[in-house]
Amino acid sequence: MKVILGVDIAKDKFDCCLLQNGSRLAAQFPNHQTGFRELLKWLKKAGAPRADLRAGLEATGPYWQELAHFLFAKKIGVAVLNPARVKFFGQSQLARNKTDRGDASLIAEFCRVHDETIIPWQPLSAQRLQFRSLTRLLEARKNDLARERCRAATGDAFARADAQALARLLQERVRKIQARIDALLKQAPELAEQRRLLCTIPAIGPVTAQIVLAELPPDLQTARQAAAYAGLTPRQDDSGTRRGRARLCKVGNARLRKALYLPAVSGRKSNERLQALAARLTTRGLCKMQIIGACMHLLMRLCFGVLAGGKPYQREYKGKKATA
């Protein structure tokens, strides 16, 4: 029988709820290595076997990562949950209160009910983890740089000078972070080759390629899963006789959607497949943003295709349906 451990984690502490043989135990530990070892002692005292134990954590912020890696190293099954699923599950249970202890109990109950559909968490390799961290840091510094450049265009002389000085500093940081990413890719031939393959797709440049490579999980099995992970699948809005406008569901990785937006806009001219798709959807009367969303969806599928196949983009590739 599965033993469920629900964990509600914060910066300094985490609350636990253990479901075992119909009983429910609660405890709280500090969120550092000493607290992790105390958690193991508590589990051992409670008689929870590691082989049958499943720990559930919400993927909120970075505070869950250290505990998840610790539990995985100790051969304990870990499930990293989408916070939205847990939230709506709580609403379906008519949960009226919100406390850290209550959230841990809710997470444990969610894992118990949905145990068969929860996919076990697998940590990224050290190189991929560092690569993702650097690409996210680069994106943050570029956003800071854009903000300071806008500030440098307004305000009094002192404010402009200060913003210009900070912009120069941020520009240097952006250059150094990108150099660090390039150095990492030289040490990781597999990642470097995958970025090269992504760059063979018209409209996908090196920066977009490295964001896609960093954010797209390597264990996805199909292009449909990749599009769904990026939140690029259509969301229908029909009810009775009403036929609403289809939109992107946007339930997925926002960084991937942001990275693919401008390539999809420019790709309607530089990529033959996106150009043909845009023309076909225009004749059907779809609006501009719907067409761009469809192009983003197709670009995500193309990115997955070259990564899964390990071959460069083929302009003349027709696919199974077209061949049939």
N, C-alpha and C positions, 0 to 999 in steps of 0.2 A: 504494500500500500504506500502511495506517495506521501511524504511528509513535506508540508509546505511552509516556507519561511517568507513572510511578507516584510519588506524593508522600506520604510519611509526615511529618506536620507536628506540631511541638510549639511551646511558647511561644517559645523562643529560637532554634530552628534547624529545618530540614526536610531530610530525606534524599530523594534522587531516584534512580529507576531508569529508564533509557531503553532501550526495546526497539526495535531498528531493524535490519532485514535479518538477523535471526537473532542479532545481537550484543546484549550486555547491559552497559550502562555505569552506573556508580554515582558519586554525588557528594553532598556535603553543603554547605548554604549557611545563612547567618544569616537569621532570619525577620524581615527588615525590607527597606526599599526598596533598600538597597545589595545585599543578598543576591538580591533579585529581578532586578536588573540583571546580577549575576554569573551567574544562571541563564540568562538570555538569551544571554550571551556563550558559556557552556558549550554550549548547544544549537546555536548557530551554528557553533562549532568542531567539534561532532560531526556537522555536516551534516544536522541535522534540519529539514526544511522546515515552516514554521509552518502552511501550508495543510493538511498531512496529519497534523498533530500533535494528539493527544488527551491531555489531562492529567487524571488521576484523583486525587481527594482524598477522604478520609473526613470526614464531617460530625461531628467530635468537638470540642466546645467552640467558642469563637469564633476560634481561632487561624488557621483556614483562610480566613477571609473576605477578608482583605486581599490575600493571594496570588491567590485566585480572581478578585477584581475586577481585579487587575493583569494576569493572563493574559488575561482576557476583553477588556480594553481593548487588548491587543496582538494581537487577532484569533486567539487560540489557543483551540481547543475545550476546554471544561472540563466534567468530570463530577463532581458531588458525590455520593459514594456513601454508602449506609447502612452503618455500621460492622458491623452484624450480618451482612449479606450477605458482607462480606469475611472476617469471622471464621469463619463456617461454611464458606466456600469453602476457607479454610486448613485447617480440620479435615478436609474431604473430600480434601485433598491430603496428609493425614497430616503436616502441618507440625509439627515437634518443637521447634523453637527460636523464640524471639520476641526480635528485636532491631529497632532502628529501620531499619537497612539491609535486614533481611529483610522487614520489613513493607512497605517501599517496593517491593521486588521482588514481594511477594505482591499488592499493589494493582495493579501493572503487569500481572501475569499474569491477574488477575481481569478487568481492562479488555480484555485481548486475547481472552480466552475469551468474554466476554459483550458484546463490542463492539456487536452488532446490537440488543441489548435495553436498552442504557444510554441514558437520555434526557439530551441536552445540558442543561447548567445555564444558566439565564437569571437575571441579577440583578434584584432588585426595584428599582423607581424610588426616588429619594432620599426622596420623601415617604413611601412605604410602608415603607421601611427605618427611617426615623425613627419612624413610627407604631408599628411592631412593637417597636422598642427601648423606647419609652415605655410601652407596655402591659405589657411584661414587667417593666420596672422598677416599675410600679405594683403588679403582682401580688406582686413580691418585698417591697415595702415593706408591703403589707397583711399578708403572712405574718409579717413582723417585728413588726408592730403587734399581731397576734393573740397571738404568743408572749409579748410583754411584758405584755399585759393578763392573760394567765394567770399570769405570774410575779408580777404585782402583787397577786394574790389569796392568795399563800402567802409563807412566810418571815418573817423578823424585820422590825422597823420600818424599818431602814435599807434592806434589800433591797426592800421594798415601795415606799418613797419613791423609790428610784432607778429602779425599773421604771415607776412612774407618771410620773416626769419624762421618761423615754425614750419612753414611750407618747405623751405629749403632743407631743413633738418629731416622732415618726413620723406622728402624725395630721396635723400641719401639712404634713409632706412629702407625704403622700398627697393632701392637698387641692391642693397646688401642682402635683404631677405631673398630676393630673386636669385642672387648669386649663390646663396646657401642652398636653395632648391636645386639649382643646376649642378652644384657639387654633389648633392645627395643622389641625383639621378645618374651621375657618372659612377657612383658606387653601387647603384642598383640597376644593372643592365635590363632586367625584366621591365621595370617601370619606365626606363628610358625608351625601350622599344615600343611599349604600349602608347606612350605619348606620341612617338613618331607615327604610329598607325593612325591615331586619332587626327593628327595633322594632315593626313592624306585626304580627309573629307573636306570638300570645298566649303568654305565659310567657318571652319574650325581652325583657330589659330593656337599657338603654343600656350597662351594663358588660359584660354577656354579648355584646352585639352588637359592641362594639369588640374584644373578644378574638377572636371568630369572624372578624371582618374582618381582624384583624392576622395571625392564624395560618393562615388558609385561603389556599393559593396561588391567584393569579388565573388561572392557565393550566389549571386542571382543566376537563375537558370534560363530565363527567357527574356526576349525583348519586351514583352508585355509587362513582366515584372519590373523591368527597368523603368518603363514609362510610368507605371503606377507608383514606384518608389519616388520618382521626381514630381509626382502630383500633376502629371501631364495627360491624364486620361479624361475624357469628356464626362461632364455631369449633366445628365438629362433632368429636365424640369417640367414633366408632364403630369397632369392630374385631370382625370375625367376627359372632357372634350377640349380642355386647354392644352395647347402645345407651347411650352415655354422655350426660350432660347438656350441652347446647350452652351455650357461654359467649362473651362478647366476646373477640375475638382479642387486643385491646389492642396490636396491632402498628401503631403510628402515633403521632400527635401527642397526648401526654398532656395538654397544656394545653387542647386542644379538649374532650377527654373530661371534664376537671375542670370546665370552664366550663359544659358542658351537663347536668351531673348534677342540680343543684338545679332548673334550669328544667324538666327532665323529671319530677322528683318533683312539683313544683307544677302542671305542665302537665296532669297527669292529671285535674285539676279545672277548669282555666281554658281549656284548648284542646280543642275538640270532637273533633278527629282523634286526639289522644293519648288522650282519654277513651274513644273508641270502640275504639281499639287495645288499651288496657288491659283493657276489658271483654271483648273477644274472646279475648285471651290468658288471662284469668282463667278463662273457661269451658273452655279447653283444659288447664287444670291447671298452668300455668307458675307458678313461684315469683315472689316480689316483685322480686328483683333482676333476674331475666330480663325481667320486664315493664318495669322502669325502663331496662334496657339497650336494649330494643326502642324505647322512647319516645325515648331519646337518638339512636338511629339515625334515626328518623323526623324528629326536630327538625333533625338535620344535613342531611337531604335537603330539608326545607322552607327552611332557610337558603340552601342552594345554589340552590333554585328561585327565590327572590325576587331573589337576586343575578344569576343568569343571565338571568332574564326582564326584570329592571329594572322590575318592577311590585310593588305592595304585596301582602301576603298576602290571598288570597281565601278567605273561609270557605266559600263554596258551590262552589268549584272541585272538579270530579269527576275530571279526568284522562282520558287516552285509554282506559285499560282500563275504567273505570267507565262512560264514555260508550258504548263498544262493548257 
